[in-house]
Amino acid sequence: VYPARMQANLESLGGVVHSQKVLLALTQAGMSREAAYAAVQRAAMATWTALGTPGAKDFRANLLADAEVAARLDAAALTAAMDPARDFGQVDAIF
């Protein structure tokens, strides 16, 4: 296992790997699942189609630029939702 390479691979996706956690955060903030899904999909596709191009925004920036998302989650809440540490909190218990 090469942790640095794994981290680079995840970062190469522009943050889209966190889409499920953002969807959950939006629904917990009161957005309907359908509206949250549409907002996350818009931001993910904007990120995905622009990957590697000059001036491309990452997933977080695209989410913050979306008025529907910004009305429910501020920058701090979005950062917390996208924190990769949440994915590894139970690693020791699992293994």
GUTOR-349345 format. One line per 4 residues: number of its first residue (from 1); their letters; for each residue x, y, z of N, C-alpha, C. Coordinates in nm, 2 decimals. Each point is the difference from the previous one (the first is absolute). Example, Ala and Ser with C-alpha at 12.3 -4.5 7.8 and 13.67 -1.06 7.14 Angstrom:
REM GUTOR-349345
1> AS> 1.32:-0.57:0.78:-0.09:0.12:0.00:0.09:0.12:0.00; -0.04:0.11:-0.07:0.09:0.11:0.00:-0.08:0.11:0.08 .
END
This chain:
REM GUTOR-349345
1> VYPA> 0.09:-0.12:0.00:-0.09:0.12:0.00:0.09:0.12:0.00; -0.04:0.10:-0.08:0.08:0.12:-0.01:-0.10:0.12:0.03; 0.00:0.04:0.13:-0.09:0.10:0.04:0.01:0.13:-0.07; 0.12:0.04:-0.03:0.01:0.13:-0.08:-0.06:-0.01:-0.14 .
5> RMQA> 0.02:-0.12:-0.06:-0.06:-0.02:-0.13:-0.16:0.00:0.01; -0.04:-0.07:0.10:-0.15:-0.01:0.02:-0.06:0.14:0.02; 0.07:0.08:0.08:-0.05:0.14:0.02:0.01:0.08:-0.13; 0.10:-0.01:-0.08:0.01:0.07:-0.13:-0.11:-0.05:-0.09 .
9> NLES> -0.03:-0.13:0.00:-0.11:-0.04:-0.09:-0.13:0.06:0.04; -0.03:0.00:0.13:-0.13:0.06:0.05:0.00:0.15:-0.04; 0.11:0.07:0.02:0.00:0.14:-0.03:-0.01:0.03:-0.14; 0.04:-0.09:-0.09:0.00:0.02:-0.14:-0.15:0.01:-0.05 .
13> LGGV> -0.09:-0.04:0.08:-0.14:0.00:-0.05:-0.07:0.14:0.04; 0.07:0.09:0.05:-0.05:0.13:0.03:-0.10:0.01:0.12; 0.00:-0.11:0.08:-0.09:0.00:0.12:-0.13:-0.07:-0.02; -0.02:-0.04:-0.12:-0.13:-0.07:-0.04:-0.02:-0.12:0.09 .
17> VHSQ> 0.10:-0.06:0.05:-0.01:-0.12:0.08:-0.08:0.02:0.13; -0.02:0.13:0.03:-0.07:0.03:0.12:-0.15:0.03:-0.03; -0.05:-0.03:-0.11:-0.14:0.03:-0.04:-0.10:-0.06:0.09; 0.02:-0.12:0.04:-0.10:-0.07:0.08:-0.01:0.08:0.14 .
21> KVLL> 0.11:0.03:0.06:0.00:0.07:0.13:-0.07:0.14:-0.02; 0.02:0.07:-0.11:-0.06:0.13:-0.02:-0.15:-0.02:-0.02; -0.04:-0.10:-0.07:-0.14:-0.03:-0.02:-0.07:-0.02:0.14; 0.06:-0.08:0.08:-0.05:-0.02:0.14:-0.01:0.13:0.08 .
25> ALTQ> 0.11:0.08:-0.01:0.00:0.13:0.08:-0.11:0.09:-0.05; -0.03:0.00:-0.13:-0.10:0.09:-0.05:-0.14:-0.05:0.04; -0.02:-0.13:0.00:-0.13:-0.05:0.05:-0.02:0.02:0.15; 0.11:-0.01:0.07:-0.01:0.03:0.15:-0.02:0.15:0.03 .
29> AGMS> 0.04:0.08:-0.10:-0.02:0.15:0.01:-0.14:0.04:-0.05; -0.09:-0.10:-0.03:-0.13:0.03:-0.04:-0.04:0.00:-0.14; 0.10:-0.03:-0.09:-0.03:0.00:-0.14:-0.06:-0.14:-0.04; -0.10:0.00:-0.09:-0.05:-0.13:-0.04:0.11:-0.08:-0.07 .
33> REAA> -0.02:-0.13:0.01:0.10:-0.09:-0.06:0.01:0.03:-0.15; -0.11:0.02:-0.07:0.00:0.02:-0.14:0.07:0.13:-0.03; -0.02:0.11:0.07:0.07:0.13:-0.02:0.15:-0.02:0.03; 0.03:-0.07:0.11:0.14:-0.02:0.04:0.07:-0.08:-0.11 .
37> YAAV> -0.06:-0.10:-0.05:0.06:-0.08:-0.10:0.03:0.08:-0.13; -0.10:0.08:-0.04:0.02:0.09:-0.12:0.11:0.10:0.02; 0.01:0.06:0.12:0.11:0.10:0.03:0.14:-0.07:0.00; 0.00:-0.12:0.06:0.13:-0.07:0.01:0.04:-0.04:-0.14 .
41> QRAA> -0.09:-0.05:-0.08:0.03:-0.05:-0.13:0.04:0.12:-0.09; -0.06:0.12:0.01:0.04:0.11:-0.08:0.15:0.04:0.04; 0.03:0.00:0.12:0.14:0.04:0.05:0.10:-0.11:-0.05; -0.04:-0.13:0.02:0.09:-0.11:-0.04:0.03:0.01:-0.15 .
45> MATW> -0.11:0.02:-0.08:0.02:0.00:-0.14:0.09:0.12:-0.05; -0.03:0.11:0.07:0.08:0.12:-0.04:0.15:-0.02:0.04; 0.02:-0.07:0.11:0.14:-0.04:0.04:0.06:-0.10:-0.10; -0.07:-0.10:-0.02:0.05:-0.11:-0.08:0.03:0.04:-0.15 .
49> TALG> -0.09:0.08:-0.06:0.03:0.04:-0.14:0.11:0.10:-0.01; 0.03:0.07:0.11:0.11:0.10:-0.01:0.13:-0.05:0.06; 0.01:-0.12:0.05:0.12:-0.05:0.06:0.12:0.02:-0.10; 0.11:0.05:0.05:0.12:0.01:-0.08:0.00:0.12:-0.09 .
53> TPGA> -0.10:0.08:0.00:0.00:0.12:-0.09:0.04:0.12:0.08; 0.06:0.10:-0.06:0.04:0.12:0.07:-0.12:0.07:0.07; 0.01:0.04:0.12:-0.11:0.07:0.07:-0.11:-0.09:0.05; 0.02:-0.13:-0.01:-0.11:-0.09:0.04:-0.02:0.02:0.15 .
57> KDFR> -0.13:-0.01:0.04:-0.03:0.01:0.15:-0.01:-0.15:0.05; 0.03:-0.01:0.12:-0.02:-0.13:0.06:-0.14:-0.02:0.05; -0.03:-0.12:0.05:-0.14:-0.03:0.04:-0.05:0.10:0.11; 0.08:0.02:0.10:-0.04:0.09:0.11:-0.03:0.14:-0.06 .
61> ANLL> 0.08:0.06:-0.08:-0.02:0.13:-0.06:-0.13:0.00:-0.08; -0.02:-0.10:-0.08:-0.13:-0.01:-0.08:-0.12:-0.01:0.09; 0.01:-0.07:0.11:-0.11:-0.01:0.10:-0.03:0.14:0.06; 0.11:0.07:0.04:-0.02:0.13:0.07:-0.05:0.10:-0.10 .
65> ADAE> 0.02:-0.02:-0.13:-0.05:0.10:-0.10:-0.15:-0.03:-0.03; -0.05:-0.11:0.04:-0.14:-0.04:-0.02:-0.09:0.07:0.11; -0.09:0.08:-0.04:-0.08:0.07:0.09:-0.08:-0.09:0.09; -0.05:-0.11:-0.05:-0.08:-0.09:0.08:0.08:-0.07:0.11 .
69> VAAR> 0.12:-0.03:-0.03:0.09:-0.06:0.09:0.05:0.10:0.11; 0.04:0.12:-0.05:0.04:0.10:0.09:-0.11:0.05:0.10; -0.12:-0.02:-0.04:-0.11:0.04:0.09:-0.02:-0.10:0.12; 0.06:-0.12:-0.02:-0.02:-0.11:0.10:0.13:-0.02:0.08 .
73> LDAA> 0.12:0.01:-0.07:0.13:-0.03:0.06:0.09:0.11:-0.02; 0.06:0.05:0.11:0.11:0.10:-0.02:0.13:-0.07:-0.02; 0.10:0.08:-0.03:0.13:-0.06:-0.03:0.05:-0.10:0.11; -0.02:0.04:0.12:0.05:-0.09:0.11:-0.07:-0.13:0.01 .
77> ALTA> -0.13:0.00:-0.02:-0.08:-0.12:-0.01:0.03:-0.09:-0.11; 0.03:0.06:-0.12:0.04:-0.07:-0.11:0.14:-0.07:0.02; 0.09:0.08:0.06:0.13:-0.05:0.03:-0.01:-0.12:0.09; -0.08:0.01:0.10:-0.03:-0.11:0.10:-0.05:-0.12:-0.07 .
81> AMDP> -0.10:0.02:-0.09:-0.06:-0.11:-0.07:0.10:-0.07:-0.09; 0.09:0.07:-0.05:0.10:-0.06:-0.10:0.13:-0.04:0.07; 0.01:0.00:0.13:0.12:-0.04:0.07:0.03:-0.15:-0.02; 0.11:-0.03:-0.06:0.03:-0.14:-0.02:0.02:-0.08:0.13 .
85> ARDF> 0.03:0.07:0.11:0.02:-0.07:0.13:-0.13:-0.07:0.04; -0.11:0.05:-0.04:-0.13:-0.07:0.03:0.00:-0.14:-0.06; 0.07:-0.02:-0.11:0.00:-0.13:-0.07:0.08:-0.10:0.07; 0.09:0.04:0.09:0.10:-0.09:0.06:-0.01:-0.01:0.15 .
89> GQVD> -0.11:0.06:0.05:-0.02:0.00:0.15:-0.01:-0.13:0.06; -0.04:-0.10:-0.07:-0.02:-0.14:0.06:0.09:-0.10:-0.05; 0.11:0.04:-0.07:0.09:-0.09:-0.06:0.06:-0.10:0.10; 0.04:0.05:0.11:0.06:-0.09:0.10:-0.10:-0.10:0.05 .
93> AIF> -0.12:0.04:0.02:-0.10:-0.10:0.05:-0.03:-0.10:-0.11; 0.00:0.04:-0.12:-0.03:-0.09:-0.11:0.11:-0.10:-0.02; 0.12:0.04:0.01:0.12:-0.09:-0.03:0.06:-0.04:0.13 .
END
